[in-house]
Amino acid sequence: MKKIFDYHAGIDISKLTLDVTILYECDDTTKTEYYKLENNPQSIARFVKKKCGNYTPEQTLFCFEDTGIYSLPLACYPSENKWPYWQVPSIG
């Protein structure tokens, strides 16, 4: 099966912070990188520019739970900048 994305960013959202784990393949091994950043538009833009700057939007998928107002800054960034993302509903 062909891989669609090379990099996957799973993001846990809270009121003040985002916990980001990036998964990718390197030398036939799955690697992870972890980052914690503030949950605001400036921190998100800085993070994507600094940590995802070498990736193209076609290579990267952001995935996070819809937490209402707390996920809004994160949902706006990929939407406005043409990065693919999955905003998934919480389970009951």
Protein Blocks (a to p, Z undefined) as FASTA:
>chain_A
ZZfbfbdcdddddfkbccddddddeehiacdddddddddfklmmmmmmmmmmmpcfklpc
cddddehjmlmmmmmmmmmnopacdddddeZZ
